[in-house]
Amino acid sequence: MKILVLNGSPRKGNTLTAITAFADAAQINNEVEVVDTYKLNIGPCMGCDACGCTNGCVATDDTNMIIDKMVAADMIVFASPVYWWGITAQMKLVIDKAYCKGAHLTNKKVGIIIIGGASVDSEQYQLIRGQFGCIAEYLNWDILFHRDYSASARDDLAKNTKAIEELKSLL
Ligand SMILES: Cc1cc2nc3c(=O)[nH]c(=O)nc-3n(C[C@H](O)[C@H](O)[C@H](O)COP(=O)(O)O)c2cc1C
């Protein structure tokens, strides 16, 4: 499979650790590309509807580049820290801009990795799970995995050997 991993974290910390564990294993049988969303030059969706959900965005920033990568992928992995009970703004920007080719983003395989400082029984993980569940239903996505991890300091997840082993065996 062609797998696109969207990294929602702006720091070299737990999300990158999770992505690296996942990608190192996944690349054995798949083509994996990781994109750091914080490095993208993307403005917010202005709701102009010029795209009609099929034509791409009128913006001349990185929007069409990243959305075309999503369209071309067999599988999209969303990996994000929790910021204020939700995914990061960087990740949400990409998801909002996916509207410009939403009609071409159906039937994807999807993976979701969420990392927050709070313990995994916190309501925040259910909120995020609910949001991705609704998007998946709308676009007929097949969610292959959705994992939540609790990690706060940037090296916390790296010390969690059980989590790292699990991330290596998600596919
Ligand atoms: C702006 C900001 C908001 C945060 N909000 C939450 C939150 O609502 N819930 C939570 O559990 N952790 C929250 N955190 C902690 C991060 O989710 C946590 O440190 C995570 O491990 C960061 O991932 P990273 O190391 O990949 O950047 C927040 C951190 C920042 C910087």
PDBQT file of the ligand as one rigid body, heavy atoms in Angstrom, charges set to zero:
ROOT
HETATM    1  C1  LIG A 201      -1.079  23.714  23.482  1.00  0.00    +0.000 C 
HETATM    2  C2  LIG A 201      -1.134  22.389  24.172  1.00  0.00    +0.000 A 
HETATM    3  C3  LIG A 201      -2.361  21.890  24.576  1.00  0.00    +0.000 A 
HETATM    4  C4  LIG A 201      -2.459  20.652  25.193  1.00  0.00    +0.000 A 
HETATM    5  N1  LIG A 201      -3.692  20.180  25.551  1.00  0.00    +0.000 NA
HETATM    6  C5  LIG A 201      -3.805  18.944  26.089  1.00  0.00    +0.000 A 
HETATM    7  C6  LIG A 201      -5.093  18.415  26.407  1.00  0.00    +0.000 A 
HETATM    8  O1  LIG A 201      -6.140  19.038  26.211  1.00  0.00    +0.000 OA
HETATM    9  N2  LIG A 201      -5.127  17.169  26.915  1.00  0.00    +0.000 N 
HETATM   10  C7  LIG A 201      -3.980  16.427  27.157  1.00  0.00    +0.000 A 
HETATM   11  O2  LIG A 201      -4.089  15.281  27.624  1.00  0.00    +0.000 OA
HETATM   12  N3  LIG A 201      -2.756  16.909  26.856  1.00  0.00    +0.000 NA
HETATM   13  C8  LIG A 201      -2.645  18.139  26.322  1.00  0.00    +0.000 A 
HETATM   14  N4  LIG A 201      -1.401  18.623  25.983  1.00  0.00    +0.000 N 
HETATM   15  C9  LIG A 201      -0.208  17.773  26.206  1.00  0.00    +0.000 C 
HETATM   16  C10 LIG A 201       0.218  17.016  24.946  1.00  0.00    +0.000 C 
HETATM   17  O3  LIG A 201      -0.863  16.358  24.322  1.00  0.00    +0.000 OA
HETATM   18  C11 LIG A 201       1.278  15.980  25.293  1.00  0.00    +0.000 C 
HETATM   19  O4  LIG A 201       2.392  16.599  25.893  1.00  0.00    +0.000 OA
HETATM   20  C12 LIG A 201       1.734  15.179  24.097  1.00  0.00    +0.000 C 
HETATM   21  O5  LIG A 201       2.584  14.143  24.524  1.00  0.00    +0.000 OA
HETATM   22  C13 LIG A 201       2.439  16.044  23.078  1.00  0.00    +0.000 C 
HETATM   23  O6  LIG A 201       2.831  15.240  21.979  1.00  0.00    +0.000 OA
HETATM   24  P1  LIG A 201       4.227  15.496  21.195  1.00  0.00    +0.000 P 
HETATM   25  O7  LIG A 201       5.322  15.159  22.162  1.00  0.00    +0.000 OA
HETATM   26  O8  LIG A 201       4.175  14.600  20.039  1.00  0.00    +0.000 OA
HETATM   27  O9  LIG A 201       4.229  16.930  20.793  1.00  0.00    +0.000 OA
HETATM   28  C14 LIG A 201      -1.288  19.878  25.414  1.00  0.00    +0.000 A 
HETATM   29  C15 LIG A 201      -0.041  20.406  25.020  1.00  0.00    +0.000 A 
HETATM   30  C16 LIG A 201       0.041  21.632  24.412  1.00  0.00    +0.000 A 
HETATM   31  C17 LIG A 201       1.393  22.172  23.987  1.00  0.00    +0.000 C 
ENDROOT
TORSDOF 0
